[in-house]
Amino acid sequence: MGLQAETSILKNRVVENLGKLSKSDVQNVLSFSEYLLFKGSRKELVNKVVLDPQKDPILEIIGIGDVEPFASKIDQELYGV
C-alpha cells in the first residue's frame, strides 16, 4: 500500500471519528490540527533563518562574558556569590 493510500485511509478514519465527537471535542481537534500546522510552518521558517553578524550587530557581542575581565566576576556581579 502506498503512502497516499495510507494517508487517505487515516484521513477517512479521522472524519469518521469527528462525526462521533461532541462540538467541544471537535473544536479541540481543530485547535490541535491548527497548532500542528503552525508548528510545521514555524519549523520551516526557523530552518530558513541565517544568522549573519554583519547584518545583526547583537551577534557580535554574544559570548563577550566568556572572556576576561567579565568571566571571572560574572557570578559575583549577577548573584553576589
C-alpha positions as CSV (number, residue, x, y, z in Angstrom):
1,M,0.0,0.0,0.0
2,G,1.4,3.4,-1.0
3,L,1.8,6.5,1.2
4,Q,-1.1,8.3,-0.5
5,A,-3.4,5.3,0.2
6,E,-2.4,5.1,3.8
7,T,-2.8,8.9,4.2
8,S,-6.3,8.7,2.6
9,I,-7.3,5.8,5.0
10,L,-6.1,7.8,8.0
11,K,-8.0,10.9,6.9
12,N,-11.2,8.9,6.4
13,R,-10.8,7.5,9.9
14,V,-10.4,11.0,11.4
15,V,-13.5,12.2,9.6
16,E,-15.5,9.2,10.9
17,N,-14.3,9.8,14.4
18,L,-15.1,13.5,14.2
19,G,-18.7,12.6,13.5
20,K,-18.8,10.8,16.8
21,L,-17.4,13.6,18.9
22,S,-19.1,16.5,20.7
23,K,-18.9,20.0,19.4
24,S,-16.4,20.9,22.1
25,D,-14.2,17.9,21.2
26,V,-14.3,18.8,17.5
27,Q,-13.2,22.3,18.4
28,N,-10.3,20.8,20.4
29,V,-9.3,18.6,17.4
30,L,-9.4,21.7,15.2
31,S,-7.3,23.7,17.6
32,F,-4.8,20.9,17.7
33,S,-4.6,20.5,14.0
34,E,-4.1,24.2,13.6
35,Y,-1.3,24.0,16.2
36,L,0.4,21.2,14.2
37,L,0.2,23.3,11.0
38,F,1.7,26.3,12.8
39,K,4.4,24.2,14.4
40,G,5.4,22.8,11.0
41,S,5.4,26.2,9.2
42,R,7.5,27.7,12.1
43,K,10.0,24.9,11.8
44,E,10.4,25.6,8.1
45,L,10.9,29.3,8.9
46,V,13.5,28.7,11.5
47,N,15.4,26.4,9.2
48,K,15.5,29.3,6.6
49,V,16.8,31.9,9.0
50,V,20.5,32.5,8.6
51,L,22.4,34.4,11.3
52,D,24.8,37.0,9.8
53,P,26.9,39.0,12.3
54,Q,27.4,41.7,9.6
55,K,23.6,42.3,9.4
56,D,22.8,41.8,13.1
57,P,25.3,43.6,15.4
58,I,24.0,41.9,18.6
59,L,25.6,38.6,17.3
60,E,29.0,40.3,17.5
61,I,28.7,40.6,21.3
62,I,27.3,37.2,22.1
63,G,29.9,35.4,24.3
64,I,31.6,38.6,25.5
65,G,31.0,37.5,29.1
66,D,33.1,34.3,28.5
67,V,36.4,36.2,28.4
68,E,38.3,38.4,30.9
69,P,37.6,40.7,32.6
70,F,34.0,39.6,32.6
71,A,34.3,35.8,33.0
72,S,35.8,35.7,36.5
73,K,33.4,38.2,38.0
74,I,30.2,37.3,36.3
75,D,28.8,35.1,39.1
76,Q,29.7,37.8,41.7
77,E,28.0,40.5,39.7
78,L,24.9,38.5,38.9
79,Y,24.3,36.5,42.0
80,G,26.5,38.2,44.7
81,V,28.5,34.9,45.1
